[in-house]
Amino acid sequence: MTAPPLQAKDYKSELKPIWCPGCGDFGVLQGLYRALASIGRPPHEVAFISGIGCSSRIPGYTTAYGFNTVHGRSLPIAQGVKLSNPELLVVVAGGDGDGFSIGGGHVPHAVRRNMDLTYLVMDNQVYGLTKGQLSPTSPKGLETVTSPLGSLEDPINPLLYMLAYGCGFVAQATPADMPGMAALIEDAIRYPGFSFVNIQSPCVTFGEEDQQLKAHKTKLKPLESLGHDPTDQLAAMDLARAYGTELYTGVFYKNPKPPPTYEALVKLRQAEQAKKARPRDRVLDAYLQK
Amino acid sequence: MTKQPVQQAPSVNFEAMTLKDAIDLAVLIEEEARDRYEELAAQLILHRTPAAANFFTKMVRIEELHRSQLLEQRRKQFGDQPVTVRREMIFDVEAPDYDEARMNMTQRQALEVALRSEQKAHKFFVSVLANVQNPEVRRLFEELCDEELEHQQLVKAEMAKLPPPGPHDHVDVGDGPAPQ
């Protein structure tokens, strides 16, 4: 007898989210459940790794394995998880501050190492959990408790940042388009290598009025409708420059010829080394220059 | 190891839809709405917004009632035949959008959420009817379409019983930025 197909509710834990009512992360979570149901890997074959922040609470709200780690360190820990059990489907989740400020130094190395991980950043342009300070993606001029006269800094552009580091899959979504977002998350998880989705998930409490989901619904522009070719890396970079002014959704770039993942290369190296391995009774010869 | 596609959620083909699939889809639409109201009620209970939470809890019971009526119809006509449509095939048909909920929202605002959701469901059935070929499916969707209109009237009648909106009802009184 075959098992019934998995449903979104199979990934939902008993723990009730404590996000503010109206938070964009509720929609992200729902889209994530649906993407996982569509992929069909059972919860015990999935692991969620997160850092610290509102969105980093996601592992607790799923029935999959989860590790709510330390601030900014989700990527190194996720790489350790993947390397120790390459069969696991590993999804990394967190906010813009966790990913691009505290954990910013880990991102380029995770990208260039190219493990088969999916990194979902819930970008709300503010530190919401700690009551609304400037974050690395806050727009210039934003007034917050740490910038009462308006921010003087330009924001980081997460899309351009990931493309420039050579990420093989870069996309942007918003919970204002739930079917589109779930499909993008699914596409990212299916990509064989490091994949990144920047999800514009507004903070209902500290976010700007024109950054809320109702505004997203009127201003989002699917890249597909612009005729963008997602295999064109330079065109992707050109479009990504509009981060902060235009809300493009969809796949910016998807490498049509994904290179082997780090874990696949490790496996090959291990197989090569195994061939050269000395028999057990000659292991000590390596130290005796024989 | 590369990620393997295991199963793919199929999309809905309304043109070739059978009555059994149409009823099952309607059941899922009610189920999705019930679950969403349940989630919104839980959020508002947690954030001490009892009047709106109570109304959403009432909506949970109403959506469950609609679902069980459709399930009964399904059982009579199709018995235990397997369900072939899936919840992943629909998105927020009658379920309120997540961003409709607000901390400290009033009962009137909660009713407005329900009204918008009924209007959204009506719009969905109207758009779907343009593609439906099967006369039995057409009849079912027309009935559901009419029911959505009736529900809108019921919500409006409930709203009329409430005291007029206060001057501060639309002021968001959630936490504002505060110095640490």
Interface residues (C-beta under 8 A of the other chain):
Chain A: P5 L6 Q7 A8 K9 K16 P17 I18 W19 C20 P21 G22 C23 G24 F26 G27 Q30 R34 A37 S38 I39 G40 R41 P86 E87 L89 D116 T130 K131 G132 T144 V145 P175 M178 P179 A182 I189 R190 Y191 P192 P202 V204 T205 F206 Q212 L213 K214 T261 E263 A264
Chain B: M1 T2 K3 P5 V6 Q7 Q8 A9 E39 L40 A42 Q43 L44 L46 H47 T49 R86 R87 E88 F91 D92 D97 Y98 D99 E100 A101 R102 M103 M105 G174 D175 P177 A178 P179 Q180
